[in-house]
Amino acid sequence: MRKIILALAAVVFSTMPALAGAQETTEHVTRTLKLDPGGTLRLKSFSGPIHITVTDRPEVVIDAVRYGTRERLSRIALDIHADGSNTVVVDANHRDRHTWFEFSGHDNVVKTDFDIKVPRRTNLDVSVFSAPVSVDGVEGRFKAHGFSSRLEFQDVIGPIEAHTFSGPISIRAKTWQPNQTIDVDTFSGNVDLHVPENARGSVWFKSFSGHLDSGRPLVLRSGNRKSLHADLGNGGDNAGQLSFKTFSGSVKIDK
């Protein structure tokens, strides 16, 4: 825990303004890149809200607003590029490798607001620090890692892996697929999961002081309040798996 606190303090210190009187400005960036359905969007950002919705076109449309001093905006780039045949990469704080020594100083991140449209069938791999993330209507495989950011998935279809430290996680599955998996790992963030009526699978929950509350019937197989294994629905072939691991965060399952 002490190492985590020290690491967080170092990050916060490194992002304080170097000059109190420096004047901040904004930069608006719009890019469109080809991405066929079934492709992948990889996104890294530090702060600033991220909204990801769908389009019927085979492309990614990125609308970004960056905030910072003119010097910082020119030194820290918004990198958007295609990687291979069907992957788009977005890095909100890209620096040339020769300037990484500056990390020990101040002003080394740019707050960036993103409004992104992707094909309905798109895999997402998102890594953020405090940026809140909302994903709406996307079908694919989802990976999201955050620190204090809220992660929200609305009306999504596909396996989900979501990890945070203190940020809450909200998931609303539009449909329940055979062998559906939801893997959530958080320290103190709470988890709110909504599943459709036909959802079925094994539920694994482990926590030090958090608790599991379900508005859907669960059949307890083993364990206790801190660590349990239960069944959601009637089980059977192709049943899914829901795994929750927290320290103090609580989990709620509902329809």
C-alpha positions as CSV (number, residue, x, y, z in Angstrom):
1,M,0.0,0.0,0.0
2,R,2.8,2.4,0.9
3,K,4.4,1.9,-2.6
4,I,1.0,2.6,-4.3
5,I,0.6,5.8,-2.3
6,L,4.1,7.0,-3.1
7,A,3.7,6.1,-6.8
8,L,0.4,8.1,-6.9
9,A,2.0,11.1,-5.2
10,A,4.8,11.0,-7.7
11,V,2.4,11.0,-10.6
12,V,0.3,13.9,-9.1
13,F,3.5,15.9,-8.4
14,S,4.7,15.4,-12.0
15,T,1.5,16.8,-13.4
16,M,1.4,20.0,-11.4
17,P,1.8,23.2,-13.5
18,A,5.4,24.2,-13.9
19,L,4.6,27.9,-14.1
20,A,1.6,29.2,-12.2
21,G,1.2,32.1,-14.6
22,A,1.3,30.0,-17.8
23,Q,-1.7,30.5,-20.0
24,E,-3.6,27.4,-21.0
25,T,-5.3,27.0,-24.4
26,T,-7.2,24.3,-26.3
27,E,-6.5,22.3,-29.4
28,H,-9.2,20.6,-31.4
29,V,-8.2,17.5,-33.4
30,T,-10.4,15.5,-35.7
31,R,-9.3,12.3,-37.5
32,T,-11.0,9.5,-39.4
33,L,-9.2,6.2,-40.0
34,K,-10.4,3.1,-41.8
35,L,-11.4,0.2,-39.5
36,D,-13.4,-2.8,-40.7
37,P,-15.9,-4.4,-38.4
38,G,-14.1,-6.8,-36.0
39,G,-11.1,-4.6,-35.8
40,T,-9.5,-3.2,-32.6
41,L,-9.2,0.2,-31.1
42,R,-6.3,0.7,-28.6
43,L,-6.6,3.9,-26.5
44,K,-4.3,5.3,-23.8
45,S,-5.2,8.5,-21.9
46,F,-4.6,10.2,-18.6
47,S,-7.5,12.5,-17.8
48,G,-10.5,13.9,-19.7
49,P,-13.8,12.1,-20.4
50,I,-13.9,9.4,-23.1
51,H,-17.2,8.6,-24.9
52,I,-17.2,5.7,-27.4
53,T,-20.3,5.0,-29.5
54,V,-21.1,3.2,-32.8
55,T,-21.3,4.1,-36.4
56,D,-22.5,2.1,-39.4
57,R,-19.4,3.0,-41.4
58,P,-16.2,1.0,-41.5
59,E,-14.1,3.6,-39.8
60,V,-13.1,5.2,-36.6
61,V,-14.0,8.9,-36.2
62,I,-12.0,10.6,-33.4
63,D,-13.0,14.1,-32.1
64,A,-10.6,15.3,-29.4
65,V,-10.1,18.5,-27.4
66,R,-6.8,18.9,-25.7
67,Y,-6.1,21.4,-22.9
68,G,-2.7,22.8,-21.8
69,T,-0.2,25.5,-22.4
70,R,1.0,26.0,-25.9
71,E,4.4,24.7,-25.0
72,R,3.0,21.5,-23.4
73,L,0.6,20.9,-26.4
74,S,3.5,21.1,-28.8
75,R,5.8,18.9,-26.7
76,I,3.3,16.2,-25.9
77,A,1.6,14.9,-29.0
78,L,-1.8,13.2,-29.6
79,D,-0.7,10.2,-31.6
80,I,-3.3,8.5,-33.8
81,H,-2.2,5.8,-36.3
82,A,-3.1,2.5,-37.9
83,D,-1.2,-0.5,-36.6
84,G,-1.3,-3.4,-39.0
85,S,-4.3,-4.2,-41.2
86,N,-7.2,-3.6,-38.7
87,T,-6.1,-1.9,-35.5
88,V,-6.2,1.8,-34.7
89,V,-4.0,3.2,-31.9
90,V,-4.6,6.4,-30.0
91,D,-2.1,7.8,-27.4
92,A,-3.2,11.0,-25.8
93,N,0.3,11.7,-24.3
94,H,2.9,10.6,-26.8
95,R,6.4,11.8,-26.3
96,D,9.5,11.3,-28.4
97,R,11.7,8.7,-26.6
98,H,14.5,11.4,-26.3
99,T,12.3,13.5,-24.0
100,W,11.4,10.8,-21.4
101,F,13.9,12.3,-19.1
102,E,11.4,15.2,-18.6
103,F,9.1,12.8,-16.7
104,S,10.8,13.9,-13.4
105,G,9.7,17.5,-14.0
106,H,6.2,19.0,-14.2
107,D,3.5,19.3,-16.9
108,N,3.9,16.0,-18.5
109,V,0.3,15.1,-19.4
110,V,-2.4,16.7,-21.4
111,K,-6.0,16.5,-20.4
112,T,-7.9,15.3,-23.5
113,D,-11.6,14.9,-24.0
114,F,-12.5,12.2,-26.6
115,D,-15.7,11.6,-28.5
116,I,-15.1,8.5,-30.6
117,K,-17.3,6.5,-33.0
118,V,-16.3,2.9,-34.0
119,P,-18.0,0.2,-36.1
120,R,-20.6,-1.7,-34.0
121,R,-18.4,-4.8,-34.0
122,T,-15.1,-3.5,-32.5
123,N,-12.7,-4.8,-29.9
124,L,-11.6,-2.2,-27.3
125,D,-8.4,-2.1,-25.3
126,V,-8.5,1.0,-23.1
127,S,-5.9,2.1,-20.5
128,V,-6.5,5.3,-18.5
129,F,-5.6,7.0,-15.2
130,S,-8.4,9.3,-14.1
131,A,-10.3,9.6,-17.4
132,P,-13.9,8.5,-17.1
133,V,-14.8,6.0,-19.9
134,S,-18.2,5.3,-21.3
135,V,-18.9,2.7,-24.0
136,D,-22.4,2.5,-25.5
137,G,-23.8,-0.1,-27.9
138,V,-20.5,-1.7,-29.0
139,E,-20.1,-5.5,-29.7
140,G,-16.7,-7.1,-29.3
141,R,-14.1,-8.0,-26.7
142,F,-13.5,-5.4,-24.0
143,K,-10.4,-4.7,-22.0
144,A,-10.3,-1.6,-19.7
145,H,-7.7,-0.6,-17.1
146,G,-8.0,2.5,-14.9
147,F,-6.9,3.9,-11.6
148,S,-9.5,6.4,-10.3
149,S,-11.6,6.5,-13.4
150,R,-15.2,5.4,-13.7
151,L,-15.6,2.6,-16.3
152,E,-19.1,2.3,-17.8
153,F,-20.3,-0.2,-20.4
154,Q,-23.9,0.3,-21.6
155,D,-25.8,-2.2,-23.9
156,V,-22.6,-4.0,-24.9
157,I,-22.2,-7.5,-26.2
158,G,-19.1,-9.6,-25.6
159,P,-16.6,-10.6,-22.9
160,I,-15.4,-7.9,-20.6
161,E,-12.2,-7.5,-18.5
162,A,-12.3,-4.4,-16.4
163,H,-9.7,-3.5,-13.7
164,T,-9.5,-0.3,-11.6
165,F,-8.0,0.8,-8.2
166,S,-10.6,3.1,-6.8
167,G,-12.9,3.8,-9.8
168,P,-16.4,2.3,-9.9
169,I,-17.4,0.0,-12.7
170,S,-20.8,-0.2,-14.3
171,I,-21.8,-2.9,-16.8
172,R,-25.1,-3.4,-18.6
173,A,-25.0,-6.5,-20.9
174,K,-27.4,-6.1,-23.8
175,T,-27.6,-9.9,-24.5
176,W,-26.1,-13.0,-22.9
177,Q,-23.9,-15.0,-25.1
178,P,-22.8,-18.7,-24.7
179,N,-19.7,-18.9,-22.5
180,Q,-20.0,-15.2,-21.7
181,T,-17.2,-14.0,-19.4
182,I,-17.0,-10.9,-17.1
183,D,-13.8,-10.5,-15.2
184,V,-13.7,-7.5,-12.8
185,D,-10.8,-6.6,-10.4
186,T,-10.8,-3.5,-8.2
187,F,-9.4,-2.4,-4.9
188,S,-12.1,0.0,-3.5
189,G,-14.3,0.7,-6.5
190,N,-17.9,-0.6,-6.4
191,V,-19.2,-2.8,-9.2
192,D,-22.8,-2.5,-10.7
193,L,-23.7,-5.3,-13.1
194,H,-27.0,-5.6,-15.0
195,V,-27.6,-8.8,-16.9
196,P,-30.6,-9.9,-19.1
197,E,-33.2,-12.5,-17.9
198,N,-31.5,-15.4,-19.7
199,A,-28.1,-14.8,-18.1
200,R,-26.6,-18.0,-16.6
201,G,-23.2,-18.9,-15.3
202,S,-20.8,-19.4,-12.4
203,V,-20.3,-16.5,-10.1
204,W,-17.0,-16.2,-8.2
205,F,-16.6,-13.5,-5.7
206,K,-13.6,-12.7,-3.4
207,S,-13.2,-9.7,-1.2
208,F,-11.7,-8.6,2.1
209,S,-14.4,-6.3,3.3
210,G,-16.7,-5.8,0.4
211,H,-20.0,-7.7,-0.1
212,L,-22.0,-9.2,-2.9
213,D,-25.7,-8.2,-3.3
214,S,-27.8,-9.9,-6.0
215,G,-31.2,-9.0,-7.2
216,R,-31.1,-12.2,-9.3
217,P,-31.5,-15.6,-7.6
218,L,-28.1,-17.3,-6.8
219,V,-27.5,-20.8,-5.8
220,L,-24.6,-21.0,-3.3
221,R,-22.2,-23.8,-4.1
222,S,-19.4,-23.1,-1.6
223,G,-17.8,-20.3,0.5
224,N,-18.8,-17.5,2.8
225,R,-19.3,-13.7,2.7
226,K,-15.7,-13.0,1.8
227,S,-15.2,-15.8,-0.8
228,L,-18.0,-17.7,-2.5
229,H,-18.9,-19.7,-5.6
230,A,-22.5,-19.6,-6.7
231,D,-24.6,-20.3,-9.8
232,L,-26.7,-17.6,-11.7
233,G,-29.6,-19.1,-13.6
234,N,-29.9,-22.8,-14.4
235,G,-26.3,-23.5,-15.4
236,G,-25.9,-26.1,-18.1
237,D,-23.7,-26.3,-21.2
238,N,-22.2,-23.0,-22.5
239,A,-22.9,-21.3,-19.2
240,G,-20.8,-18.2,-18.6
241,Q,-18.5,-17.1,-15.8
242,L,-18.6,-14.0,-13.7
243,S,-15.5,-13.3,-11.6
244,F,-15.2,-10.4,-9.1
245,K,-12.2,-9.6,-7.0
246,T,-12.1,-6.6,-4.7
247,F,-10.5,-5.5,-1.4
248,S,-13.2,-3.2,-0.1
249,G,-15.4,-2.7,-3.1
250,S,-18.8,-4.2,-3.2
251,V,-20.6,-5.9,-6.1
252,K,-24.3,-5.7,-7.1
253,I,-25.9,-7.9,-9.7
254,D,-29.3,-7.0,-11.0
255,K,-31.4,-7.2,-14.2
